[in-house]
């Protein structure tokens, strides 16, 4: 179910996901102005003061006519700035908190106190159930092929098992959604919103390094490697940026983790989703969303055209309801 706070405020049913060292204020603002939920990870600013400056800037540049936006961080003891980030989220009444790794009832109550929403990343049913117990408003089903930290489940299988637990909560699907057609497929499969990351790396407003944007264009699905050795948690990485075993190494069985001393995760070792193969340009967010809207409408028309003889009117009506445009 689409939350009431988002009804009538989205051009397409999608969130541009928060990406470390990629999502900055310009990307958030451009995405929300284009009609999708824009977002950023709080840790893209290294201090709480820097994060607060970004929150002030985003609020000053967006209006009620724009789509809502989001901040992302872990509600977990491993996140050293957790208390400060929650306090800032409440102070600036950020419309949406995207939580990862953990979430607590205290955090969701704090965000709900001003009418905000909480969406939580989950790679399996157990994690999703814990988040639902904490009263989140929606679950982001992070499936195989997603950029950054990702799960291993097929999206059709995962949302099929997850949906019965959600009731009236929002189901957001993540994993290789990079154009309007795949967004429409996610909605047709039962998701309420799509979660789009890698495609927004290659936008003019992204703060991703030029090298990363070039690699996204040069790469295809065979260049994306899933490993838990780099970050301790399963994630998808670009093969070209992974460390190689030195020539003449005396550690013939050296693991990736043992070869990381001269490499920084996320800065030197870069992450992207399996959808990189379809990306070949660096448009503005506005132009990209215009294109996605055309693709989305074309895909929904194609679904309507696949209805069975004698049932066309009934199925077309159902498809239109489940693949909303201008929410």
N, C-alpha and C positions, 0 to 999 in steps of 0.2 A: 504494500500500500504506500502511495506517495503521502508523506506527512502534510498536514494542513498548512504548515508554514512554508511549504514549497509550491503549493497549488497556485497555478496562474503566474508563476514567476520564472519558469524555465522554458527556454526555447526548444531544447532537446532534453530528454531524460538522462542527464549525464553529469558526472563529477570529473573535473580534471584533477587527478590525484596529486597529493603532496610528494614532491621528489627532492631528495637531499642534493644540495648544490645545483639545483635546476630551477625550483620554484621560488621566485622572488615577488616583490610587490607589483611589478609591471605585468607579470604573467597572471597573478591573481586578479588584478583589476581588469585586464583585457578580457579574461575568461568570463568574469561575472558580467561585464558590460555586453559580451556577446551572447549571454543567456544561458551559460552553464555554470555550475558551482565551481568557483576557483578556490584553490587551497595552497597552503605552504606548511612545511614542518617547522616548528618553533626553533629547532636546532640549526636551521639555515642562518640564524643569527646566533653568534657564539655566546652572547650574554643576554641576561634578562632585559637590560636597558636597551640593547639593540632590538630585541623582539618587541618591546613596547613601542619603540620608534616606528617599526613596521606596522604595528596595529593602528597607531594613530594615523599613519599615512594612508593605509587602505580605507579606513573609515572616512577620512576626509575626501577621498577621491570617488567613492561609490555613493549611490543614492538608493532610495526605495524602489526606483524603477529598474535597478540592476538585480541580477540574480544573487541569492545569498552566497556567502563565502565561508571558508573553514580554516581552522588551525589544526595541526596534527602533532601529537606527542604521546609518549608512553606513560600511562598511569600505572607506574610500577617502581619499586624501590631502586631499580637500576638507573632510573632517570633522576639525576641529582638536582635538576631544576623543577621537579614536578610541582612542588608547592607554589613556587613563583609563577610557573606557567598557568596553573589553574587560577591563581589569583588574577593574573592579567586577562585570562579568558573571560572571567566574570566581570572585571572592571570595565572592559571594552565591549562586553556583551556580544562576543563573537557568535554569529548565528549557529555555527556547527562546530563541534569538537569531533575530530577523527582520532580515535584512540587505537594504540597498538600494544602488543605484548600483554598488557593488563588493563583492567578497568575496575573501579570500585563503586559501590552505591553512593558513597559520599561525594565522589566526583560527578556522577550523573545528577544527583540532587542539586549540586552547586550549579550546574549548567541549566538544569530545568527551572531553577529559581527565577530566571529572567526570561524563560521561554525558549532557550536554546535547545538544540538537538545533539544527540550523541550517537555516532556510528562507530562500530568497532570492527577491526580486521579479525578474521578468523580463517584458519586453514583446515579446520576439521570441526566435527559436530561438538566435541567436548569443549573446545574453546568458545564456540558459539553459545552453548548452554550457559557457561559461566557468565558471559556477557549479558545474556538475557536475564539471568538472576540479578544482575546489577542494574537492571531496568534501562538498558540502552534502547534507543529508538529504532535502530536498524543494525543489520549485520552485513559487513562487506565480505563476501565469499571470495577469498583470494585463491585462485585456481592455478593449475599448471600453465606455465608460459608467461605468467605475469612478470613485469619488471620488478627489480628490487627483491625484498623478501617475498617468497611465494610458496604456495602449497604444491601438491602433486596430483590433486584430484582433477578428473575430467569435469568441466563445468556443468554438463547436463546431469551427471551422476550426483554431483555435490548439491546443486540447488534442488534436485528432486528429493534428496533426503532431508535437506535443511528446511525447506518451505513449510512442512507441517508443524515445525516447532515455533514458527514466527507469529502465527495469528495475524494481528493487524500491524505488525512491525514491518519495516522497510527492508527489502532484500536488494542488495547492491552486488553486481557481479563484476569481478576483476579477472583479467587474463586475456591479452591479445585483442582487446577491443580498440581498434585503431581507425575506424571509419564508420560512416553512417550505416552501411550494410551490417557490420558486425554488431553495432549498437542495436539495430532493429532485431537482429537474431537473439540478442540477450533478452530483450523485452518479450519477444515472442515465446522464448523458452521459460518465462516465468519471473524474470527479474523485474524490479520496479525502476531501477536506475543502473546505468553502466558506469564503470570506473575506468577512466582512460588516462594512461600515464605516458608511455614511450612516445606516442604520437606528438605529445606536447613538449617533449624535449626539443624537437626540431621546429621551434617557432621563433620568430624574431624577438619576442618578449622574454623568452627563456634566458636564464643566466648560466646555462650550461656552457662549458668551455667549447671553443671552436673545434677542438680535437674530438670531443664527444659527438658533436653534431655531424662531423665528417664521418666518424665511425658508424653512426646510425645509418647514414646513407649507404656506406660501403658494405654493410653487413647483411646477412640473411639468416634464416632460421638455424642453419648449420653452425653459425658462429656463437650461438647462445648456449652457455654451459651452466647446468644446474649443479650447485655444490654447497655443502654446509661447512667446508673446510676454511673458507675465506673469512667468514664473519661469525661462525659458530651457529648460525641459523641458515636453513636452506634458502638460497637466493639464486637468481639468474644473472650470469656475468658474461661480458663479451670476451670470447676466447683470445682475441688479439691482445688483450690487456693483462692476461694472467701471467704470472712469473714463470719463466722457464728454468729448468734445472741447469745450473752452470755446467759448461763443458769440463770434464775431468772431475766432477763432483765425487767426493768420497762417500756420498750418501745415495747410493743407487736407488734406495727405496724412499727417498725423501718425499714427504707429503707436501701439498700446496702450503699448508700452514707453516711448515719449516722453511719455506722459501720467501716468506713475506717481510723479512726484516727491512728491506729497502723499498717496500711498496706500501702505500696508504690505500686502505679500502675506500671506495667511492670517489677518491680523487685520482689515483693512478690505476686502480683496478675498477673498471667501469661496469655498470649494470644496465641492462636493457631487457625488454621482453621479447618473446619470440615473434612479435609482429613487425620487427625491424625491416624485414624483407620488402614490405609494401611502402616504405617511406623513402622518397627520393627528392624531397625539397625542404625548404625552410620558409614557410609562409607566415604572414601575420596571423594572430589568433582569429581576428575578424574574418579573414579570407578562408581560414581552415574551417571555421564553424559554418560559414556559408556553404562550403563544399559538403560538409557532413550533413547539413540539412537536406541538400539535394539528394545525396546518397540514401539518407534515411527514408525520404518520401518515395524514392524509386523502389527501395526494398519493400516497403509496406504495400505498395501497389503490386509488386510481384507476388507477395504473399496472397493478396486478394485474388490475383489471377490464377492461383493454384487451387482454388476451391473446387470441390467436387460438383459435377453436373447436378442441377436441381437444388443445390444448397448454396449457391453463390451469394445470394442476398444475405442469408443468415450468417455465413462465415465472414463475409466482408465486413459486416457490422461488428462482429466479435473482434476481428483483427484490428479494426480502427480503434476500438475501445482499449485494447491491450497494447497498442503501439502509439501512444499519445504524441502529439506534436504541439508545441506552444502550451506546455502544461500550466 
